[in-house]
Amino acid sequence: MAGERTKLTVTKREQLGSRETRRLRKQGIVPGVLYGRSEPIAIAVEARELRRALTGKAGLHSILDVEVDGSGAPHASILKDYQLDKVRGGVTHIDLLEVRLDRPIHASVAVHLIGAEDAPGVREGGVLSQPLRELNVEALPLEVPEHFDLDVSNMAMGDTLRLADINVPDGVTLLDDLETVAATVTAPTREEEPEEAEVLLGEDGEPLEPAEGEGDADASAESGADSSGESGES
């Protein structure tokens, strides 16, 4: 289970705008917004502090006790959304959502395949595919799983596992179709070689070529037969 609570101290942003956000990022500070039970609050948090809070055991599903300007009144929140720098990969913006711990929330949880190296179908050269990487759940904030493990160690060639085959703990409700395919083992695709035309060989082992005019004679014979048939009908 996630069940991990992490303190996160942020400051309230008084100045807004793109110029201000660029200035903050140059200083190693990540701008964001805390959406709560009242009006949204523009916040800023040190990148190192944010990284520490989101790299614990619960990862992105950690419950964040957000303190604004060291007020001492934490806001139990979750990471709602974030943006990454396309070049450097660092977080450039975060959206936090204040939640009530006694009310369920919706979350996306990753699915991990385990035992792939032991699957008979994989050992025989089959291809293991995972169409489903994440699934949507409903649970209390402290009950959202860190991830789901799907055991594929018994999958043979041609086998399919679906969402219904995932072990879901009590208190967690799956929101996706239970018939959704989660993993498959299929035979490797083989490229069919084009068939070669049959070649007749002579006594000397050289390919035989059609006699000159043989093709024309056949065509003329067919044409004559057609003409004869048409004349007979008239």
Secondary structure as GFF3:
##gff-version 3
##sequence-region A 1 234
A	DSSP	beta_strand	5	12	.	.	.	ID=ss1
A	DSSP	alpha_helix	18	26	.	.	.	ID=ss2
A	DSSP	beta_strand	29	35	.	.	.	ID=ss3
A	DSSP	beta_strand	41	46	.	.	.	ID=ss4
A	DSSP	alpha_helix	47	54	.	.	.	ID=ss5
A	DSSP	three_ten_helix	59	61	.	.	.	ID=ss6
A	DSSP	beta_strand	63	68	.	.	.	ID=ss7
A	DSSP	beta_strand	75	84	.	.	.	ID=ss8
A	DSSP	beta_strand	91	98	.	.	.	ID=ss9
A	DSSP	beta_strand	105	114	.	.	.	ID=ss10
A	DSSP	three_ten_helix	116	118	.	.	.	ID=ss11
A	DSSP	alpha_helix	120	123	.	.	.	ID=ss12
A	DSSP	beta_strand	127	129	.	.	.	ID=ss13
A	DSSP	beta_strand	134	139	.	.	.	ID=ss14
A	DSSP	three_ten_helix	141	143	.	.	.	ID=ss15
A	DSSP	beta_strand	148	151	.	.	.	ID=ss16
A	DSSP	beta_strand	160	162	.	.	.	ID=ss17
A	DSSP	three_ten_helix	163	165	.	.	.	ID=ss18
A	DSSP	beta_strand	173	174	.	.	.	ID=ss19
A	DSSP	beta_strand	181	186	.	.	.	ID=ss20
A	DSSP	alpha_helix	214	233	.	.	.	ID=ss21
###
